[in-house]
Amino acid sequence: MQSSNIAGMRVFFIVWFSQFISTVGTRMSRFALMVWAWEITHEALPLTLVGVFSTLPAIPLGMFAGALVDRWDRRRVMIWGDLIAGLSTVAVLLLYVSDGLEIWHLYVVAIVAGIAGTFQSLAYSTAITAMIPKAQYARASGMMSLSEYISVVAAPLLAGILVDVIGLAGILLIDVVTFLAAVSTLHIIQIPRPSPSGEAVETGSFWKDAFFGFRYIFQRPSFIGLLFVYAAFILAESLGYPIIAPMILARTGDNAAILGNVQAVMGLGGIIGGVLLVAWGGPKRRVHGLFWGLLLTGLLGDALMGLGQTLVIWLIAGFCLEVFIPMMIGSDQAIWRAKVPPDIQGRVFAARGLIFNVVEPIGVISGGLLVDRLLEPAMIPNGSLAPIFGGLVGTGPGAGMGLLIFICGILSALAGMSGYLFRSAREVETIIPDHDANTA
């Protein structure tokens, strides 16, 4: 058993490292293409639309991808996902070197990459359960968080340096090489296929399989409780998190250097949080890691960020905003991986992810409307809310955004605290048995 666990972790590390390198290459090309698009158009809308088109496929494809991932070999799904995304980069490279690249090509590529990414990320997430022992679930999530934060910080820096040396074509070529490395790695390793658990009734109906994940979750109060707590956190964060950057710019007279420092420290916090989780492995009771992660992120991160009006406070808040995220995500994912049988995780994880993908844009849009239509005008020196909240967050440009971020921090903390109020969520680790109690 011990030797098989070590072998499984070795396979996971190989896959993780190859995917990490591929992610860095992809983020480098995205950054370089963003710079190219800005130089061509000098408009923000095209850059925004690329992001929109890349995320849109996840909503309609979510639950269908889950049904297919559970039916197909997950290693092959990952290979095809990487391959399709990589070929889209090849297409952009060929268009660029032939002087035929246009902005609308990026939209098409974003959609294609978004479709491939929906399948690839879901297959990757569910394949992890088959590769590693149960005791390492949180540590594996920490490694994935670590790769995400490092790539977010490192890729723009590398691309910014290299784009002047090797140009956009060189950056795109690096992306192609990294995706080839990821695909080659997946070709030579083996990922065990999950054994039938008996949880899923074979209906032969693709449509019933597509909705199976929702039925599975809503038949179990403990999962409903966890889903409610996490969805409440995502809604609160999506209301406030996107306006942190404009708040800092508004309160500093568009000082990009200050914003850059805060964002760098936020990335550093995420990296340190990931390293700590990898070294520690997370709390023994995963629900404590989840609920306290939500609580501390809300209070020490968002709430303090909204209250802050100086660089020092923003740096402390930015670090705290990200450092607890790996523990929170790792603990949450460890619970779901341990409780949901591997052969149905594609459908269950897809249903869960679809709910979050619907909640998030609602929060983002609502936050923007609240700031522009209500809070910013109300927090000018003579505004309607200035006498009430001015002593808390100040007045003037950015004060309305600061107030919303502070409120969202309190809501995030309440989401974490509410987890302890639901017995079904609080005791999920004892109420729902592990799918394999003998896993080390």
C-alpha positions, -999 to +999 in steps of 0.1 A: +000+000+000+028+024+010+047+018-023+015+023-044+008+056-026+043+068-033+040+058-070+007+076-072+021+108-057+050+105-082+026+103-111+006+132-098+038+153-094+049+145-130+014+155-143+012+185-121+046+198-132+039+194-169+005+211-165+022+239-145+048+245-173+020+245-199-001+270-178+029+294-176+033+292-214-004+298-219-005+328-196+026+342-213+009+341-247-023+356-233-003+385-218+016+391-251-016+389-271-032+414-247-003+438-253-007+432-291-044+438-290-040+470-270-013+483-295-037+476-324-069+490-310-061+512-279-094+500-266-102+481-234-133+464-248-115+439-270-094+428-241-125+423-219-143+404-247-114+379-249-119+370-213-157+368-217-155+345-247-130+322-229-153+318-198-187+315-216-184+279-227-181+267-191-217+276-183-237+257-210-211+229-213-206+224-175-229+195-167-226+179-201-188+178-198-192+161-164-213+133-179-188+128-207-157+129-185-172+101-163-178+080-195-145+086-211-109+079-202-098+110-182-062+109-193-074+110-230-097+139-222-068+158-208-047+150-238-073+162-262-080+193-241-043+203-241-040+194-278-070+215-290-059+244-269-023+241-282-035+238-319-055+271-314-022+287-303-005+273-335-033+289-355-027+323-339+010+319-345+005+311-382-019+340-387+005+364-370+036+354-390+016+357-422+003+392-412-033+379-411-040+380-374-071+402-365-088+409-332-118+387-340-095+357-344-087+360-307-124+358-299-127+325-319-096+311-303-109+321-268-141+302-274-122+271-287-098+272-258-126+278-233-144+246-246-112+226-244-104+240-210-138+231-196-132+194-204-095+194-196-098+211-162-127+188-151-108+157-162-077+169-144-096+176-112-113+142-111-082+123-122-063+135-091-086+114-069-074+083-088-038+092-086-032+100-049-041+086-015-069+103+005-045+118+031-028+139+003-060+155-012-055+188+005-017+188-002-024+182-039-049+211-039-021+232-023+002+223-052-025+233-077-030+266-059+007+271-059+011+265-096-018+289-102-004+318-082+031+313-095+019+313-131-002+344-125+028+363-111+056+348-132+040+346-166+034+384-171+069+392-159+086+366-182+064+377-212+071+414-205+108+407-206+109+383-235+084+401-258+110+428-266+136+401-272+118+374-292+086+392-301+050+379-300+059+350-324+086+338-299+062+339-270+036+319-289+062+294-299+071+289-262+034+282-255+034+256-283+065+239-268+050+238-233+018+223-245+037+196-264+056+188-232+023+185-213+007+162-240+039+141-242+039+136-205+002+125-205+011+100-232+037+082-212+020+080-178-010+059-166-039+072-147-061+045-131-097+043-142-121+045-113-141+013-104-179+014-105-192+025-071-228+015-074-238+051-067-247+058-104-275+039-119-267+031-155-296+046-174-281+047-209-296+082-211-271+110-217-296+136-205-302+118-172-265+115-167-261+152-173-285+160-145-272+132-122-248+155-104-275+179-093-297+150-081-268+135-062-259+167-044-295+178-035-303+143-021-276+149+006-282+178+031-245+179+040-235+187+004-263+212+002-249+229+033-214+230+019-226+242-014-246+270+002-217+282+024-192+282-005-217+298-030-224+326-005-187+333-002-183+333-040-212+357-043-197+381-017-162+379-032-175+385-068-193+416-056-162+431-040-130+415-053-131+429-089-133+465-077-102+463-055-080+475-083-103+505-093-107+514-056-069+517-052-065+537-084-094+560-074-080+566-039-044+572-051-050+594-082-044+565-106-011+556-091-003+524-110+029+517-090+009+514-057-016+491-074+012+470-088+028+467-053-005+456-038-011+430-065+024+417-062+019+412-024-014+395-031+003+371-054+030+365-028+004+357-002-012+331-024+022+315-031+031+314+006-003+300+014+002+273-012+036+264+001+023+262+037-005+239+026+019+216+007+042+214+037+014+211+063-012+191+045-041+211+060-061+206+092-073+171+102-109+183+103-113+197+068-144+217+076-123+238+100-099+247+072-128+256+050-149+277+075-119+294+091-105+301+056-137+319+046-138+338+079-102+350+079-102+359+042-133+380+048-122+398+079-084+402+075-086+404+037-116+421+022-129+440+052-095+454+060-089+462+023-121+482+022-113+501+054-077+509+043-067+542+029-029+538+029-004+515+012+006+497+044-029+487+052-036+476+016-004+455+016-014+437+048-049+432+036-038+420+002-015+394+017-042+382+041-068+382+012-048+355-006-028+336+020-058+317+034-073+308+000-052+276-006-062+262+028-098+270+021-099+256-014-078+226-004-100+217+026-131+220+005-118+199-024-105+173+000-139+168+015-156+164-019-129+141-032-131+119-001-169+117-001-179+115-038-170+082-055-144+087-082-166+072-110-192+100-106-170+129-097-171+143-132-209+148-130-210+159-094-181+184-097-195+197-129-229+204-113-212+221-084-190+242-107-220+252-128-237+267-098-206+287-090-202+298-126-237+312-126-234+329-092-201+347-100-211+368-129-243+378-110-220+392-083-196+409-107-224+427-125-242+436-093-211+450-077-204+472-107-239+486-107-240+492-070-207+512-071-215+533-102-252+539-095-254+541-057-223+539-035-198+562-052-222+591-056-235+585-021-200+586-006-188+620-019-183+645+009-219+657+008-234+624-003-263+607+014-242+579+030-212+600+039-224+611+074-231+574+082-200+556+068-176+585+062-159+579+095-154+543+086-141+543+050-136+580+043-153+600+016-145+610-020-133+590-049-130+553-041-149+555-008-180+539-022-160+510-036-142+507-002-175+505+016-187+477-007-155+458-003-158+461+035-194+449+034-184+420+012-157+411+037-182+409+065-205+388+043-176+364+035-168+361+072-205+354+080-206+327+053-177+310+071-194+313+105-227+301+091-211+267+083-210+260+120-247+267+123-256+238+099-251+205+116-252+187+082-224+209+069-204+210+102-204+172+105-202+163+069-170+143+075-188+119+098-223+120+083-212+110+048-187+080+047-156+082+026-159+065-008-129+043+002-124+040+039-093+018+034-074+045+014-043+056+032 
